[in-house]
Amino acid sequence: MTFKDLKKRVASEVTTQESKIFERLSDKPFWIWDTKEYKQEDIRTEGKCCFNHLISLPTKNGEEKPLFDYENLLDSS
């Protein structure tokens, strides 16, 4: 196997991984602000309800934090 072949193979694998990640995130909202809707979607998707739950919630001092109300203003704009 030449370096050129190896480069093509690695590039192909990276593209495949990126494609899979994009597929998982493409239909998801950034965050579900309505509590009732969030709970239903959380159960239906087994915790993979929105972008933030797929990539992980923000943390502070090792504790997961939800998005705050003022961040909804940024999400809506």
C-alpha positions as CSV (number, residue, x, y, z in Angstrom):
1,M,0.0,0.0,0.0
2,T,1.4,3.4,-1.0
3,F,1.1,6.6,1.0
4,K,-1.3,7.9,-1.7
5,D,-3.5,4.8,-1.2
6,L,-3.4,5.2,2.6
7,K,-4.3,8.9,2.3
8,K,-7.3,8.1,0.2
9,R,-8.4,5.4,2.6
10,V,-8.1,7.7,5.7
11,A,-9.9,10.5,3.8
12,S,-12.7,8.1,2.9
13,E,-13.1,6.9,6.5
14,V,-13.2,10.5,7.9
15,T,-15.8,11.5,5.3
16,T,-17.9,8.5,6.3
17,Q,-17.7,9.4,10.0
18,E,-18.6,13.0,9.4
19,S,-21.5,11.9,7.3
20,K,-22.8,9.7,10.1
21,I,-22.5,12.5,12.7
22,F,-24.3,14.9,10.4
23,E,-27.1,12.4,9.8
24,R,-27.6,12.1,13.6
25,L,-27.7,15.8,14.1
26,S,-29.5,17.1,11.0
27,D,-33.1,16.6,12.2
28,K,-32.6,17.6,15.8
29,P,-33.5,20.9,17.2
30,F,-30.8,22.8,19.1
31,W,-32.8,22.6,22.3
32,I,-36.4,21.8,23.2
33,W,-37.7,24.6,25.4
34,D,-41.2,23.3,26.1
35,T,-40.9,21.0,29.1
36,K,-43.7,18.7,28.1
37,E,-42.5,18.4,24.6
38,Y,-39.0,17.8,25.8
39,K,-40.1,14.9,28.2
40,Q,-42.0,13.2,25.4
41,E,-39.1,13.5,22.9
42,D,-36.6,12.4,25.5
43,I,-38.5,9.2,26.2
44,R,-39.2,8.6,22.5
45,T,-35.5,9.0,21.5
46,E,-34.0,7.5,24.6
47,G,-32.2,10.7,25.6
48,K,-31.2,11.7,22.1
49,C,-33.8,14.4,21.7
50,C,-31.8,17.5,20.7
51,F,-28.4,18.7,19.5
52,N,-27.3,19.5,23.1
53,H,-28.2,16.0,24.4
54,L,-26.4,14.3,21.5
55,I,-23.2,16.2,22.0
56,S,-23.5,16.6,25.8
57,L,-24.9,19.3,27.9
58,P,-22.6,22.2,29.0
59,T,-20.8,21.5,32.3
60,K,-19.6,23.7,35.1
61,N,-17.4,22.2,37.8
62,G,-18.2,18.7,36.4
63,E,-22.0,19.2,36.7
64,E,-24.2,19.2,33.6
65,K,-26.2,22.4,33.2
66,P,-29.3,22.9,31.1
67,L,-29.6,25.9,28.8
68,F,-30.8,29.1,30.5
69,D,-33.8,31.1,29.5
70,Y,-31.7,34.0,28.1
71,E,-30.1,31.5,25.7
72,N,-33.5,30.9,24.2
73,L,-33.3,34.5,22.9
74,L,-30.1,33.6,21.1
75,D,-31.6,30.3,19.8
76,S,-34.7,32.1,18.5
77,S,-32.9,34.8,16.6
